Amino acid sequence: MTDIFRTLILPATVTPLAQEIAATLSPGGVGMWITGLSPTGSEPATHFISTGFIPPEFASMVPEQFWEQDETGAWVQTGSTPGDP
């Protein structure tokens, strides 16, 4: 199967558990969610991001949202899938 590109953003409070689960699922899961995000760009991070290719089995577990810009340039959610952990 072909890996799938995803950008995954998690609240900082659940990041350690997600890192452990990802590393347990695959050697490729080691090192995910190491880049912190915050509203100001300063510490502390409120969320962590990981982006890149993941196996389809992993991708099917996580919820997914689809967004598009409307005619005014505002971002609008156009769909989602719940994932199946």
C-alpha atoms as a printed R data frame, in Angstrom:
   type eleno elety resid chain resno       x      y      z
1  ATOM     1    CA   MET     A     1   0.000  0.000  0.000
2  ATOM     2    CA   THR     A     2   1.048  3.580 -0.614
3  ATOM     3    CA   ASP     A     3   1.660  5.923  2.293
4  ATOM     4    CA   ILE     A     4  -0.702  8.897  2.648
5  ATOM     5    CA   PHE     A     5   0.302 12.516  3.255
6  ATOM     6    CA   ARG     A     6  -1.257 14.016  6.389
7  ATOM     7    CA   THR     A     7  -0.726 17.017  8.657
8  ATOM     8    CA   LEU     A     8  -1.634 16.102 12.228
9  ATOM     9    CA   ILE     A     9  -2.055 18.739 14.958
10 ATOM    10    CA   LEU     A    10  -2.623 17.737 18.571
11 ATOM    11    CA   PRO     A    11  -3.194 19.619 21.820
12 ATOM    12    CA   ALA     A    12  -0.021 19.624 23.915
13 ATOM    13    CA   THR     A    13  -1.833 17.750 26.690
14 ATOM    14    CA   VAL     A    14  -2.189 14.562 24.601
15 ATOM    15    CA   THR     A    15   1.049 14.789 22.608
16 ATOM    16    CA   PRO     A    16   3.170 12.509 24.870
17 ATOM    17    CA   LEU     A    17   0.591  9.702 24.608
18 ATOM    18    CA   ALA     A    18   0.269 10.153 20.834
19 ATOM    19    CA   GLN     A    19   4.071 10.041 20.466
20 ATOM    20    CA   GLU     A    20   4.179  6.785 22.405
21 ATOM    21    CA   ILE     A    21   1.371  5.225 20.355
22 ATOM    22    CA   ALA     A    22   2.922  6.299 17.033
23 ATOM    23    CA   ALA     A    23   6.335  4.932 18.013
24 ATOM    24    CA   THR     A    24   4.713  1.643 19.064
25 ATOM    25    CA   LEU     A    25   2.848  1.297 15.763
26 ATOM    26    CA   SER     A    26   5.852  1.834 13.511
27 ATOM    27    CA   PRO     A    27   9.514  2.839 13.566
28 ATOM    28    CA   GLY     A    28   8.396  5.718 11.330
29 ATOM    29    CA   GLY     A    29   6.279  6.966 14.232
30 ATOM    30    CA   VAL     A    30   9.359  7.881 16.242
31 ATOM    31    CA   GLY     A    31   9.918 11.640 16.185
32 ATOM    32    CA   MET     A    32   6.358 12.707 15.409
33 ATOM    33    CA   TRP     A    33   4.898 15.851 17.008
34 ATOM    34    CA   ILE     A    34   8.146 17.561 17.965
35 ATOM    35    CA   THR     A    35   7.333 20.995 16.530
36 ATOM    36    CA   GLY     A    36   5.398 23.166 18.964
37 ATOM    37    CA   LEU     A    37   2.731 25.690 18.000
38 ATOM    38    CA   SER     A    38   1.230 28.549 19.991
39 ATOM    39    CA   PRO     A    39  -0.975 31.561 19.252
40 ATOM    40    CA   THR     A    40   1.984 33.954 19.578
41 ATOM    41    CA   GLY     A    41   4.811 31.740 18.331
42 ATOM    42    CA   SER     A    42   6.370 31.862 21.799
43 ATOM    43    CA   GLU     A    43   6.594 29.198 24.496
44 ATOM    44    CA   PRO     A    44   4.733 27.424 25.865
45 ATOM    45    CA   ALA     A    45   3.419 25.390 22.952
46 ATOM    46    CA   THR     A    46  -0.316 24.737 23.113
47 ATOM    47    CA   HIS     A    47  -0.287 22.239 20.229
48 ATOM    48    CA   PHE     A    48   2.215 20.107 18.318
49 ATOM    49    CA   ILE     A    49   2.308 19.430 14.577
50 ATOM    50    CA   SER     A    50   3.587 16.520 12.539
51 ATOM    51    CA   THR     A    51   3.387 16.463  8.756
52 ATOM    52    CA   GLY     A    52   4.455 13.901  6.194
53 ATOM    53    CA   PHE     A    53   3.618 10.469  4.836
54 ATOM    54    CA   ILE     A    54   2.059  7.844  7.123
55 ATOM    55    CA   PRO     A    55   0.889  4.270  6.482
56 ATOM    56    CA   PRO     A    56  -2.773  3.887  5.418
57 ATOM    57    CA   GLU     A    57  -3.483  1.840  8.568
58 ATOM    58    CA   PHE     A    58  -2.405  4.782 10.714
59 ATOM    59    CA   ALA     A    59  -4.243  7.318  8.533
60 ATOM    60    CA   SER     A    60  -7.522  5.408  8.912
61 ATOM    61    CA   MET     A    61  -7.387  5.825 12.698
62 ATOM    62    CA   VAL     A    62  -7.217  9.615 12.833
63 ATOM    63    CA   PRO     A    63 -10.083 12.017 12.177
64 ATOM    64    CA   GLU     A    64  -9.729 14.116  9.053
65 ATOM    65    CA   GLN     A    65 -11.164 17.504  8.130
66 ATOM    66    CA   PHE     A    66 -11.357 19.087  4.696
67 ATOM    67    CA   TRP     A    67 -11.140 22.873  4.326
68 ATOM    68    CA   GLU     A    68 -11.439 25.233  1.356
69 ATOM    69    CA   GLN     A    69 -11.390 28.971  0.961
70 ATOM    70    CA   ASP     A    70 -14.692 30.547 -0.068
71 ATOM    71    CA   GLU     A    71 -15.104 33.475 -2.456
72 ATOM    72    CA   THR     A    72 -14.275 35.965  0.333
73 ATOM    73    CA   GLY     A    73 -11.065 34.130  1.272
74 ATOM    74    CA   ALA     A    74 -12.464 32.724  4.535
75 ATOM    75    CA   TRP     A    75 -11.636 29.099  5.352
76 ATOM    76    CA   VAL     A    76 -14.711 26.852  5.466
77 ATOM    77    CA   GLN     A    77 -14.824 23.225  6.549
78 ATOM    78    CA   THR     A    78 -16.255 21.246  3.623
79 ATOM    79    CA   GLY     A    79 -16.212 17.744  5.076
80 ATOM    80    CA   SER     A    80 -14.776 15.349  7.614
81 ATOM    81    CA   THR     A    81 -14.284 11.706  8.490
82 ATOM    82    CA   PRO     A    82 -14.356 10.554 12.119
83 ATOM    83    CA   GLY     A    83 -11.423  8.129 12.020
84 ATOM    84    CA   ASP     A    84 -11.570  4.722 13.677
85 ATOM    85    CA   PRO     A    85  -9.196  4.325 16.616
